[in-house]
Amino acid sequence: MITEKVEGKRYQHLIEFLATRCNRFAFVENRQLMDDEQLRLAFVDELIAEIKDQIIERKIQRQWETTALGEGTAYVYYFHLNNVTTQFLKERSDSLFGWITPKLPEDLMFYQDNQCLLAACSHEGFFRVDDKIWDSFLLI
């Protein structure tokens, strides 16, 4: 578990680095944090409009890589990770922990197929990352 803030150019480099090693990413919209679910989902739809064709699926889940909800569920959005979505991630935030409600969805996760290589828990201020991936990133 790493609590280091990855911001600015370092965040940009991390997203680019992950894009060379991962083929999917995801983020979370926790339904427990929604005052008006329809309004919030419309906000997310507008936010992702330019990458809508990159979505793989939106699933209702009780848990994901960094969180297990006792009660309630969340929407987890899964996308292809490519040049278009990499640019989207770099333009929407300047920090790994900047992905937080209400400004943005939360908890970015990056996968190579079904293996999660990095998972952030934005509101708790930590992320988990595959040791080999992190060591390689630190060498850049």
Secondary structure, DSSP 8 states (H G I E B T S, - for coil): -B----BHHHHHHHHHHHHTT-SEEEEEEEGGG-SSHHHHHHHHHHHTGGGGGGEEEEEEESEETTEE-SS--EEEEEEE-SHHHHHHHHHH-SBGGG--TTTS-EEEEEEETTEEEEEEEGGGTEEEE-HHHHHHHHT-
